Amino acid sequence: MKRRALVLVAAIVLVTGGLALWWGVWRGEFVSEERTGALRVQPQARAIAAQPDDFVTLVFVVQNESTVLRALSLQAEAPAGWALLEFPNEIALDAEQSQEIFLTVQIPPGTPPGRYLLALKAQDASGSALGRTQIAIPAVERLKLTLPREQPMLRPGEERALAVTVTNRGNVRLNVQISVTAAPAGWRFSLSRASVSLEPGRAESVELRLRAPERGLAAPAVFSIEAVGGRASERATVTVVLAAP
C-alpha cells in the first residue's frame, strides 16, 4: 500500500514538473542569469523589442561579490550574422565592486521574426557568470519602389521601356501587386508583370512600357506607380517629357 502511494506521489510530481516545463516553454521564458562563485552579470533589461536593421545598445552590470580583487575576461554572445561593436575584453574589479558594460549590435535587415538572445559572460579561474537579454523581432512588411531618376524624353509616337524596381525591405515573404494608378491622357502604357514574389531583402524589376501620343502638348507627362504587398504599400512617380517632333 505504501509503495503504491509512493508511486502515485512520484507520478504526480513528474506530471507537475512536466506541466511546469511545458508552461515555461510555451510562455517563451528563459534564464536571464547564470553563475558559479561570487560573481554576477545582470542585464539591465531582461527583454526588449527591436526592428530589423536597428542598432541596439544593452547594459550589463558585472559585479564582484567576493572580498578580493578579480581580473575578469569578458565575452559577448550574439546571434549569427549580428554585427557586434567593440567592447572591453578584460576588466578588473575590486572587492564588492561593479561596472557597467555596454554592448551594441546591429540587427541584420532581413532578420526573421522571433526571439533572440544577446549575452555577456564574465569569468576568471574562480568562477563565471552570464547575463542574457531577450530581443523580440516582430514581422515587418516594408517595400521600396525605385523608378528612373532622370526625366526620359520621347518623341511623338515613340516607345520606350522604363525599369520599375521593387525591393522587399521587411523580414517576411511578400506577394507584391504593381499597378499604374495615374497616367496622362493620350499615352499608352503597360507593365511586363503585374505581380512579383519577394523574399526578405530581394528585389525584382518589371518594365513599364510607354508609347507617346502621335500629337500632344510638350508638357511633361507624370505616371504614378503603386506597389502593394500584405500591409505594406509604396508609391512613386516618373515624369516623361514629350519632345517636339
MODALIN-V718061 format. One record per pair of residues at least 12 apart in sequence whose C-alpha atoms are under 7 Angstrom apart, sorted by the first residue. I is the first residue (numbers start at 1). GAP is how many residues later the second one is. D is the distance in whole Angstrom. If there is no record, write none. Layout:
i = {I;I}
gap = {GAP;GAP}
d = {D;D}
This chain:
i = {32;32;32;32;33;33;33;34;34;34;35;35;35;36;36;36;37;37;37;38;38;38;39;39;39;39;39;39;40;40;40;40;41;41;41;41;41;41;41;42;42;42;42;43;43;43;43;43;43;44;44;45;46;46;46;47;47;47;48;48;48;49;49;49;50;50;50;51;51;52;52;52;52;52;53;53;53;53;54;54;55;55;55;55;56;56;56;57;57;57;57;58;58;58;59;59;59;59;60;60;60;61;61;61;61;62;62;62;63;63;63;63;64;64;64;64;64;65;65;66;66;67;67;68;68;69;69;69;70;70;70;71;71;71;71;72;72;72;72;72;72;73;73;73;73;73;73;74;74;74;74;74;74;75;75;75;75;76;76;76;77;77;77;78;78;78;79;79;81;82;82;82;82;83;83;83;84;84;84;85;85;87;110;110;110;110;111;112;112;113;113;113;113;114;114;114;115;115;115;115;116;116;116;117;117;117;117;118;118;118;119;119;119;120;139;139;140;140;140;141;141;141;141;141;141;142;142;142;142;143;143;143;143;143;143;143;143;144;144;144;144;144;145;145;145;145;145;145;146;146;146;147;147;147;147;148;148;151;151;151;152;152;153;153;153;153;154;154;154;154;155;155;155;155;155;156;156;156;156;156;156;157;157;157;157;158;158;159;159;159;160;160;160;161;161;161;161;162;162;162;163;163;163;163;164;164;164;164;165;165;165;165;166;166;166;167;167;167;167;168;168;168;168;168;168;169;169;170;171;172;172;173;173;173;174;174;174;174;174;175;175;175;175;176;176;176;176;176;176;177;177;177;177;177;177;178;178;178;178;178;179;179;179;179;180;180;180;181;181;181;182;182;183;183;183;184;184;186;187;187;187;188;188;188;189;189;189;189;190;190;190;191;191;191;191;192;192;192;193;218;218;218;218;219;219;220;220;220;220;221;221;221;222;222;222;222;223;223;223;224;224;224;225}
gap = {14;99;100;101;97;98;99;95;96;97;93;94;95;91;92;93;89;90;91;26;27;28;24;25;26;88;89;90;22;23;24;89;19;20;21;22;88;89;90;18;19;20;89;16;17;18;88;89;90;15;16;88;86;87;88;86;87;88;86;87;88;86;87;88;85;86;87;86;87;55;56;57;58;59;53;54;55;56;52;53;49;50;51;52;48;49;50;45;46;47;48;44;45;46;41;42;43;44;40;41;42;37;38;39;40;36;37;38;33;34;35;36;29;31;32;33;34;30;31;29;30;28;29;26;27;24;25;26;22;23;24;20;21;22;53;18;19;20;50;51;52;16;17;18;49;50;51;15;16;46;47;48;49;14;45;46;47;43;44;45;41;42;43;39;40;41;37;38;27;23;24;25;26;22;23;24;20;21;22;19;20;16;60;61;90;91;60;59;60;24;25;26;58;22;23;24;19;20;21;22;18;19;20;15;16;17;18;14;15;16;12;13;14;12;32;33;30;31;32;29;30;31;89;90;91;26;27;28;90;23;24;25;26;27;89;90;91;22;23;24;25;90;20;21;22;89;90;91;18;19;20;16;17;18;91;15;90;88;89;90;88;89;87;88;89;90;58;87;88;89;57;87;88;89;90;56;57;58;59;86;89;54;55;56;57;53;54;51;52;53;49;50;51;46;47;48;49;45;46;47;42;43;44;45;41;42;43;44;38;39;40;41;37;38;39;34;35;36;37;30;31;32;33;34;35;31;32;30;29;27;28;25;26;27;23;24;25;55;56;21;22;23;54;19;20;21;51;52;53;17;18;19;50;51;52;16;17;48;49;50;15;46;47;48;44;45;46;43;44;45;41;42;39;40;41;37;38;27;24;25;26;22;23;24;19;20;21;22;18;19;20;15;16;17;18;14;15;16;13;23;24;25;26;22;23;19;20;21;22;18;19;20;15;16;17;18;14;15;16;12;13;14;12}
d = {6;6;5;7;6;5;6;6;5;7;6;4;6;5;5;6;7;5;7;6;5;5;6;5;6;7;6;6;6;5;7;5;6;6;5;6;6;6;5;5;5;7;5;6;4;6;6;6;6;5;6;6;7;5;6;5;4;6;6;5;6;6;5;6;7;6;6;6;7;5;6;5;6;6;6;5;5;4;6;5;7;6;4;6;5;5;6;7;5;4;7;6;5;6;6;6;5;6;6;5;6;7;6;4;6;5;5;6;7;6;4;7;6;6;5;5;6;7;5;6;6;4;6;6;5;6;4;5;6;5;6;6;4;7;7;6;5;6;6;5;5;6;4;7;6;6;7;5;6;7;6;5;7;7;6;5;7;6;5;6;6;5;6;7;5;7;7;7;7;6;6;5;6;5;5;7;6;4;7;6;6;7;6;5;5;6;6;5;7;5;5;5;7;6;5;7;6;6;4;6;6;5;6;6;6;5;6;6;5;7;5;4;6;7;6;7;5;6;7;5;7;7;7;6;5;6;5;5;5;7;6;5;5;7;6;6;6;6;5;7;7;6;6;5;7;6;7;7;6;5;6;7;5;7;6;7;7;6;5;7;5;6;6;5;6;6;7;6;5;6;7;6;5;6;6;5;5;5;6;7;6;6;5;5;5;6;6;6;4;6;6;5;7;6;5;4;6;6;5;6;6;6;5;6;5;5;6;7;7;6;4;6;5;6;6;7;6;4;7;6;7;5;5;6;6;6;6;6;5;7;6;6;5;6;6;5;7;6;7;6;4;6;5;5;5;6;6;5;4;6;4;7;6;5;6;5;6;6;5;7;7;6;5;7;6;5;6;5;6;7;6;5;6;5;7;6;7;5;6;5;5;6;5;7;7;5;5;6;6;5;7;7;6;5;6;6;5;7;6;7;5;6;7;7;7;6;6;5;6;6;5;6;7;6;4;6;5;5;6;6;4;7;6}
